[in-house]
Amino acid sequence: MTTLFTNARLIDPETGTDAPGWLLVENDMIAASGSGDAPDAFETVDCHGKCLAPGIVDIGVKVCEPGERHKESYKTAGLAAAAGGVTTIVTRPDTLPATDTPEALEFVERRANQAAPVNVLPMAALTKARAGKEMTEFGFLMDAGAIAFTDCDHVVTNTKVLSRAMTYARSLGALVIAHPQEPVLSAGTAATSGKFAGLRGLPAVSPMAERMGLDRDIALVEMTGVKYHADQITTARALPALERAKKNGFDITAGTSIHHLTLNELDVADYRTFFKIKPPLRSEDDRLAVIDAVKTGLIDTISSMHTPQDEESKRLPFEEAASGAVALETLLPAAMRLYHGGYLTLPELWRAMALNPANRLGLASGRIAHGAPADLVLFDPDAPFVLDRFKLLSKSKNTPFDGQRMQGKVLATYVRGKPVYRRD
């Protein structure tokens, strides 16, 4: 079986090109691409000049099985991912109970294979029950399929426990993903400190809390030599430390979320809880600095940080409301704001959303090169629409983009050459 995608606008994050061409898929893999005469194929897909890019690799997706299936299941998360052009979701272990045993990982893989039409790669907890007291059995968890280890937003406060976990992870070649934040300063806060938080009377945290958390982690990376990824860098204050760590040759990468690239602290406005995320939205200066860090490659990855919350946990006073937003379906159109605003090109966006995440996790996807899996997204970057949260395929509807004018529609998503989503 061969499939030829013709009349496509190929987005190649490896070469940094955005040009018309064709792409040939054979036996679920990318066989060739070019811009001249196209070869014959069993099936031909006319892309009508729309963009064809590698499928998005999204690190840090919360799927609420087990424990909170009413918020999100593997079926609904997989359908939402496919509708959003996400072909690989890397799931967080902050479930109830935490994904901290081989048995829990086997449950994740079994449910994902049964229900999700996209690739699902699970992360495991760094410490048992994400309590920060005793590290998990890394070796057994890696044998069961764990692709990385993280306690998510539960920052390990015991530095000795964290250093031992990093040392053990280094001996196994495992990747540790951490949430850089000083936990005492950030506890119980709902906004970033500044005039806006002061006027609204919101408990706030200084941007320095992120810098302090990152500084500690970098010191431990230097001490242990572990492979390390900071899940979200959201402030300008943290960027010089990250740059120094990379220049020193440490095995360190960093990501940020699409919400911190496209929204700022003023969007909270009249205590709108759909804009309450973790870390809290930052200043406009921070947002612009983080965008520039993505452009230069200092920040490696962009992710959705998809965090479903039900209506009951969001319809509360701002301080009491749960943090998080769904974003699997809004990641691509939100990223188009950065493209249409002239901040980032499409190859630069796909470098951060597909190629770099795949490289960090040791995956062959995230590229349109010969021999790569045919995980692809066909999309129209210019198509306008008004987002209606009730039309999202996620079970939870907590998106900050509800009712907003957006651009960028996914037309089709392919996993190993097979269509898993087509827009009507």
Secondary structure as UniProt FT lines:
FT   STRAND          2..12
FT   TURN            13..16
FT   STRAND          17..26
FT   TURN            27..28
FT   STRAND          29..34
FT   STRAND          43..46
FT   TURN            48..49
FT   STRAND          51..54
FT   STRAND          56..61
FT   TURN            65..67
FT   TURN            69..71
FT   HELIX           74..83
FT   TURN            84..85
FT   STRAND          86..91
FT   HELIX           102..115
FT   STRAND          119..122
FT   HELIX           128..130
FT   HELIX           138..143
FT   TURN            144..145
FT   TURN            152..153
FT   HELIX           159..172
FT   STRAND          175..178
FT   HELIX           183..186
FT   TURN            187..188
FT   STRAND          191..192
FT   HELIX           195..200
FT   STRAND          204..205
FT   HELIX           208..224
FT   STRAND          227..230
FT   HELIX           236..238
FT   HELIX           239..247
FT   TURN            248..249
FT   STRAND          252..257
FT   HELIX           258..262
FT   HELIX           265..268
FT   TURN            269..271
FT   HELIX           273..275
FT   HELIX           284..296
FT   STRAND          301..303
FT   HELIX           311..314
FT   TURN            318..320
FT   TURN            328..330
FT   HELIX           331..340
FT   TURN            341..342
FT   HELIX           346..350
FT   HELIX           351..355
FT   HELIX           356..361
FT   TURN            370..371
FT   STRAND          376..386
FT   HELIX           389..391
FT   TURN            400..403
FT   STRAND          405..415
FT   TURN            416..417
FT   STRAND          418..422
//
